[in-house]
Amino acid sequence: MRGSRLAKVIEAKREDRRLPEVAEPAEHAGEVLDLMAALRESVSKAKTARGEGDVRESEKTQAKKTARKPARKPRSA
C-alpha cells in the first residue's frame, strides 16, 4: 500500500500537479516512562534475586577501588 502512495506522489510531481492528500497520523496519548528509573529498579531486583545485596553497597565498593589507584605523575618536558 505504501508503494502505491509513493508512486502517486512521484507521478503528481512529474506532471506538476498537486500532491495527494496525506492522512494525519492519530496522536498517541501513551504513558511516558522514565527509562532510567525502570532500568535501576530492574537491576536492583535482579541483584536482590541473585543475593548480591544492595546496589548502593556495590557502588561504595567500586568507589573504594577507584580511590586506591595512585595519582598519575605529570610528564616532564
N, C-alpha and C positions, 0 to 999 in steps of 0.2 A: 504494500500500500504506500509506503514511504517513497519508493522509487517512482511511482506514478505521479505523486505530488511534486517531486523534484523535476520530473520530465515536464510537467505543466509550467513550472516556473521558468525552466530553460526555454521552452517554446515561447512563452509570453515575452521573454527578454529578446529573443531572436526577432520576433515580429513587432517589437517596440510597442507592446500592449501593456495594459495594467496588470500587475501581478495578481494572481488569485488570492482571495481572502484566506487567512490562516486563523483557525480557531485558537483562541487564547487558552493556555493550559489552566486547568482548575487549580485554585490555590490550595495548597496542602497545609492545613492547620494542625500540624502534628505537634507532639510534645518535644520540647528542647531538652536534650540531655547534657549533663556535664560529664564528658567522656573521661576526663582525668579523675574525677571523683569515683566514677564507676570502675575504672581501672584499679585505683588504690584499694577500693573495697574488695574487688575480686582477688587481688594479690594477697591482701590481708587474710581473706577467707581460706585461700589455698595454703598459705603458710601455717595458719592455725590447724588446718586439717592434717598437714604433714607433721605437726608437732614442733614447728620451728619457733614458736613463741611470738612475742610482739614484734611487729615490723619496726617500730621505733627503736627497740633494743638493738636490732641488727644495724640500724643507721648509726647508733652510738659506737658500736664496734668498728664499723667502717671508718668513722671519724678518727678513732684512736689509731687505726692502722695508718691512715693518711698523715696524722700528726707525727708519727715516728720517723718518717723519711727525713734524712738530713737535708739541710738547705744546700742548694747548688751554689758552688763558688763562681764568682764572676770571672770571665776570661780576661787574661792580661793582654795588653796591646802589644 
